[in-house]
Amino acid sequence: MAIAGGQITLDSTEGMDKISQTQKVTTPYFSDGSTTISTIVSSSLTDTNETYFFGISNSSTPTTEEFNVAFGSTNGYGSLLQPGTKAETEAIYNQYASLLLAPTEVTGGFFISSPGSNSAVASGRDTEIYVMSARRSNMKDRINKGTWTVTFSGSLSDGTDGGKLLLTDDSVNDSPTATPVGDRYNIVSGSGGTVVSESTARNFGFFYPNIGLLVFSAAELSASLPGYSGSLAETVKFGTGSGVMDGFAHATNASDTADRKTALRLVNCLTSGSLSFRDEEDEISAQYFCRIRSGQMNFSNNPTFVSGSLNELRQSTMKGNPSVYITSVQLYNSAGDMVAVGNLSTPLKKNFSSEATIKVELKY
């Protein structure tokens, strides 16, 4: 029982009676508590949603979206164009440009490919992008950088096996680019944060850990895994035969106004275990040091402590220098509301001849 009038005022100035610490905690990203998806399927969406994006789910939980995938094109390719309206893919490109780029860069667009002999874009901006966006409840505060891997597989233009393309971020170099949404890293060849080929040789995209976005250069993906040439003008259909879902290249004909479901090409190039991610969360702890001086907290409000109408001490041994035991600590805010309570593992003996410091740690 708390002692009436026995409250001790704490100095909550940092470094006095309070010390705050922030610790980064990482856990598996996916909804089932794992770091990888066992079997990937496309989430069931309405036809209206599928003109803008597709979902990525685990086959065991197909209604739970783990990521969303969108395709953006400055030319409006891959959309069902309506007279007098902008194409959906153009709207997607402009939306992410406005979100991720500085105001002076928005109209210019994404410059992902590194100019060089290995670049799929000889000069200028990337006019087409694939975007993977994380589920907010899964990523918590951010996607854990330097630990994730995305593995794509597909065919070359002649129909032969194109092998696997493993991608990760280059945060190991500790050279992020500042953006309106936080640090940005390059998406490069490698896995689990280990870089195989630097972005100066070939840059596949941009990674924004704070908002859980991966923006891929469609040109770079198409150059690595174009797919069978006969399927480039096909509308992608999930779960059908070969020749329509084995690569990233697609029709880029301005007169083609069909909805090619281009974003689905990225989903189809993912295989079991091809996504490996961890989330990251800032765990803040505040440690309060409750210092009890020799003249404080030496009595009790317990009814057995006193007797009679004058509340005289019941036991003569409690006079002079009584010994009591502290069993709990309660913290109150400035308005007098109790905000936390903690019980000691063992009672702490206290009298006029002793002092004590009790540390209370709050995590949130």
N, C-alpha and C positions, 0 to 999 in steps of 0.2 A: 504494500500500500504506500502511495506517495506521501511524503511528509508535507503537511500544510506549511506554506511559506518557505519551503526548502528548495525552491528552484534555483539552479545555478545558471547564470547567464553566460553563454558561450560567445567568444569573439569569432565570428564566421569569416573574418578576413583571411584570405588565402595565406597559408603559412603560419597562422597563429593557432587557433583551436581547430582549424579545418585544413585538410590537404586533399586536393582532387587529383585523380589520375585517370587517364584514358588508355584502355587496352583494346587492341584490335583482335576480334575473335572471328575465326573462320569456321564454317561448317559446310557440309555438302549442299549443293544448290538445289537439286531436284526434289520434287514434292514427296517422293517416297524415301527420302533420306539418303540417297546415294549421290555420288559425284558424276555418274554417267547414266544415260538412258539405255535400257536394255534393248528395246525394239522401238523404232521411230515410226509414227504414223502421222498423217495429216489430220488435224482436228476438224470436226464437222462444223461448218459455218454456213450461214445463209448465202445465197448467190450474190446478194448485195455486198456483203463483207468480202467475198472472195475477189471482187474487182479491185480491192485495195490491199488485202493481206491474207495470209494463210497461217494457221497455227501449227505448232509442233508439239506433239503429245507422246507420252509413253503408251504403248499398245495396251498395257494393263489398266491404264486410267485415261482412255481416249477423250474424255470430256474435260480433262484438266490440261490447260495449255501451259507448256513450260517456256516456250518462246513464241514470238510472232515473226513472220517473215514478210517483207514487202519489197516491191521492185519499183524503182523510180527512173524516169527517162525525161530528159529535157525536151525531147521531140514527141513525147506522148506515145512512143511505141509500146505495143503490148496491151493496148486499151481498146475498149469498144467506144470509138469516137462518135459523139453525137453532134449534129449541126449546132453551131453557136455556143458550144461548151468546151471547157478545157478537159483534156484527157485525165483519167484517174492517175496514171503513172507520172504525168507532169505535176499534178498536185502533190503527189508523194515526194517527188524530188525537191520541189520548192519548200514543202513543209519542213523537211529535215535540214535543208540549207538554212532556213530562217532560224531553226532551233540551235544548230550546232556551229554555225559559222559566225564570225564577227560581222557587225553591220556593214563594214566596208567590203566584205568578201561574199555576201549573200548572192548578189547578182552574178558574180563570177562563177559560183558553183564549187564543186569539190575537185581539188587537184590532188589526186591520190597517187596515180602512177608516177614513178620517178623517171624522168627523162633519161634515157640511156639505151644501150644496145638490147637489153632484155625487156624493156618496157613495151607493154601492149599499146600504149598511147604515146605516139611520137611527140606530140606537143599539145598544149591546151588542157582544158578540163576533162574530167571523166563525165561523159554525158549520160551514163547509165550506172545505177548503183543497186546493189542488194542490201537490205537492212535487216539485221536480226535484233529484235528488242526483247529484253528479259522481262519476266513477270515480276512485278514490283514486290509482291509478298515473298517471292523466292530469293531475290537478291539482297533483301534487307537494306543496309545502307549503301552497298555498292557491290559490284562483281570483284572478286578477289583477283588482282592482277598477278601476272607472272606464274599462274598455275593452270590456266585453261588450255584446252586443245579442241580445235574443230577439224575433223577429218572428212574430206570430200573424196568421192570415187566416181569414175565415169569412163567414157570412151573417147578416143581420138576421132578426128574427122573421117578416117578411113574405116571406122567401126572397131578397131582393135582396142584392147584394154589400155586405158590411160593411166592405170595404177592409182595411187592414192596421193592426195595433196593434204599435208598436215600443216595447220596454221596456228600461230599463237601470237602473243604481243611481245614487243621489245622493251618492256619496262625494266629488264635486267640492266639496260644501258643507263637507266636513271636520267633520261633526258626528255621529259614530257613537254608537250606544247600546250600553252595556256589557251583555253577557249572559254566562251561564255558559260559553259556547263561543266567546267573543271578541266583537269588534266586530260590530254589526249595522247595515245600511244599508237604506233604503227602496227599493223597486222602483217606479220612476216612468216616466212617458211620456218617451221620448227614445231615443238610440242612442249607442253608443260612449262612454258616460260624460257625454254632453252632455244636460242636462236641458231638456226642452221645457215640462213642467208639474210644479210642485213637489208634494211629498207632501201639503201642506196643502190642495191643490185636489182631488187624487185619488191615493190610495196603493194600489198594486196588490199589494204584498206586502213581504216582508222578505228581505234577502240576507245570508247568513252566509259570508263569504269563507274563513274559516279551516277550515271543514269542508265547503265546497263545496255548500251548500244554498240553494235558492231556494224560498221558501214564498209561494204566490200565494193571494190571496183569490178563492175560486170565485165569489162574488157579484159582485166587480168585473169579472172576466173575462166572466161571463155577461151583465153589463150592457152590455159593449162589443161582444161577439160572441155573441149568444144562440143563433143558429142558427134553422133553420126550425122553426116551432112544432109542426108535425106530427111532428117527429122526437124531441121531448123525452122521450117514454116509450119510445123504441126502445132496444134493446140495441145498443151501438156495434159495428160490424164494420168492420175495416180493409179498404180497397180495394174497397168496394162502391159502389153508385150514390149519387147525391146524396140529401140528406134525412135521413141517419143519422150524418153525421160532419162537419157544417159549422158547429159552434158549441159553446159550453160549457154552456148550460142543459140540465138533465136533470130527470127526474121526481123530485119530492120528496114522495112519497106514502108515509106510514107503512105502509100496507097492501101496498105493493109490495116483495116479498121476492126479486125477481130480481136476479142479478148483472148489472148494466148495463154493466160494464167502463168505468166513468166515466173512469178515468185515461186511457183510450185517446183520449178526446176531445181532450186536450191534444196528444198525438202527432199526431192527425189535423189539428190546426189549425196545425201547423208545415209549412213548405214548404222547397224547396231553398234553401240558403244562409241559412236563417232563424235559425240558431244561430251566433254568433260569440263565441269565448272564447279567452283566453290563460291559461296557468298562471303560477305565481310560485314561485320557490325562493330560499331564503336561501343564498348562497354565502359560506362563512366562510373567510377567509384568515388564516393566522398567519405573520408575518414574524419570523424569528430572525436576530439580528445576531451573527455569530461573529467576535469581535474577537481578533485574533492579535497579541500583543505582540512586541516586538523579540527577546526571548529564547526565543520559542516556535516550534516547528515549523521548525527549521533543519537537521534531519537527516532520514534516511530509513531505512526497514527494507528497502529494495530490496537483494537479495543482492549486487548489483554495487557497492554503496556501500562495503563493507568486504571484507577478505580475511584469511585465516589463522585459526588456532584462537583467537586473541585478539581477533578482529573489529577489526583495525586498519583505519583509513581507507585505502582503496586508492590514492587520489590525494592527493598532497601539497597540491594546491590546495584540497582540502576541509578543510584544517586552518585553525584560526583563525576565519575568517569565510566559511564555504562558502555557495554559492548553490544553493538547491534550488527545485523548482517544485511548487506545490500544484495538484493536478488534480481533486480531489473533496472533498466534505464529507459526513460521515456523522453522523446525529443518533441519540442513544441515550436511552432512558428511564431512570428511576431504578433499574430492575432490571438495567440493563446490556444490554437488548435493542435491537438496531438497528431503528429505526422508519422511517427515511428516509435516502435517499442521493441526492446530486446531483452531477453532473459540471459543471465549469466549461467555458465555451465555449472558452477558451484557458488554458493553464497560467499560473499566477500566480507570478512570481519572488519568492523570500523569502530573506532573510539576517538577520544580527544588526543590520544597519543600517536595517532597514525594518519597518514594521508594516502590517497589512491588516485590513479589515473585509469579510467576505463575508456578503451577505444571502441567506438561504434562505427561500423562500416556499412554504408548504403550503396547498393549497386542498382543501376537503372540504364 
